[in-house]
Amino acid sequence: MPSKKALVRRPSPRLAEGLVTHVAREKVDVDLAVEQWEAYVGALRAHGWETIEVEPADDCPDSVFVEDTVVMYKNVALITRPGAESRRAETAGVEETVARLGCSVNWIWEPGTLDGGDVLKVGDTIYVGRGGRTNAAGVQQVRAAFEPLGARVVAVPVSKVLHLKSAVTALPDGTVVGHIPKMDMPSLFGRFLPVPEESGAHLVLLGGSKLLMAASAPRTAELLAGLGHEPVVVDIGEFEKLEGCVTCLSVRMRELYS
Ligand SMILES: NC(=O)NCCC[C@H](N)C(=O)O
């Protein structure tokens, strides 16, 4: 059934200790991050999304990046096993929330690892980035979980960025949008639009032609507006210092059964 709920998770007071892999560490202003997070949640709400807060995980610095802990396909919530050990404790609270919302719950098991940031759904095609956080067993387990439900899983090598969706997302019409310098194999995607900024490749589909985007990608916003899309811009600069994107701060649940 169509639903418009989105999971979010309030930043931990330890946010500044979050992991960095492909960028140099910069000082994070936690108070400003909380303000930016509130504005992000406000933008989701303003566009008709009911936001559901997962109980905060104050001891987990990266817990605000809730997308990495669960992948939704239809009514199934696949609880991940994050590639970074320090993030594994984040999944318990998420599991509780999705179960309460009536999802059918499944899990990635050892030796599999998967971060939700590596999973891009375009219709029934599920691209899974195989990189620093998601291993081959994780990809196989995504296949086993979702192909019987009608999905086709396509594995994509990722070596230049943290996650697949750090470089690639998609427009509402299914066109894949990506920043080529950060992609291993742009040719794996069918209909493809290159964008000039890395963070321009991070799109959250809000509904209709509205696209939630980061303020750090003004040239891409202009490009997309010129193609008839409607960018909704938020500043998430403090999260970008930790390799976070607009995509990773929420999990949209569009096909809840209940
Ligand atoms: N899906 C995402 O883009 N997640 C960002 C996670 C950033 C966090 N600092 C991490 O390294 O896990």
Ligand as a Chemical Component Dictionary entry (heavy atoms), coordinates in Angstrom:
data_LIG
# 
_chem_comp.id                   LIG 
_chem_comp.type                 NON-POLYMER 
_chem_comp.pdbx_formal_charge   0 
_chem_comp.three_letter_code    LIG 
# 
loop_
_chem_comp_atom.comp_id 
_chem_comp_atom.atom_id 
_chem_comp_atom.alt_atom_id 
_chem_comp_atom.type_symbol 
_chem_comp_atom.charge 
_chem_comp_atom.model_Cartn_x 
_chem_comp_atom.model_Cartn_y 
_chem_comp_atom.model_Cartn_z 
_chem_comp_atom.pdbx_ordinal 
LIG N1 N1 N 0 24.755 6.227 3.455 1  
LIG C1 C1 C 0 25.669 7.117 3.753 2  
LIG O1 O1 O 0 26.067 7.929 2.933 3  
LIG N2 N2 N 0 26.199 7.073 4.972 4  
LIG C2 C2 C 0 27.204 7.937 5.439 5  
LIG C3 C3 C 0 27.911 7.321 6.575 6  
LIG C4 C4 C 0 28.995 8.195 7.105 7  
LIG C5 C5 C 0 29.696 7.643 8.325 8  
LIG N3 N3 N 0 30.622 8.608 8.826 9  
LIG C6 C6 C 0 30.412 6.358 8.022 10 
LIG O2 O2 O 0 31.586 6.412 7.647 11 
LIG O3 O3 O 0 29.836 5.298 8.155 12 
# 
loop_
_chem_comp_bond.comp_id 
_chem_comp_bond.atom_id_1 
_chem_comp_bond.atom_id_2 
_chem_comp_bond.value_order 
_chem_comp_bond.pdbx_ordinal 
LIG N1 C1 SING 1  
LIG C1 O1 DOUB 2  
LIG C1 N2 SING 3  
LIG N2 C2 SING 4  
LIG C2 C3 SING 5  
LIG C3 C4 SING 6  
LIG C4 C5 SING 7  
LIG C5 N3 SING 8  
LIG C5 C6 SING 9  
LIG C6 O2 DOUB 10 
LIG C6 O3 SING 11 
# 
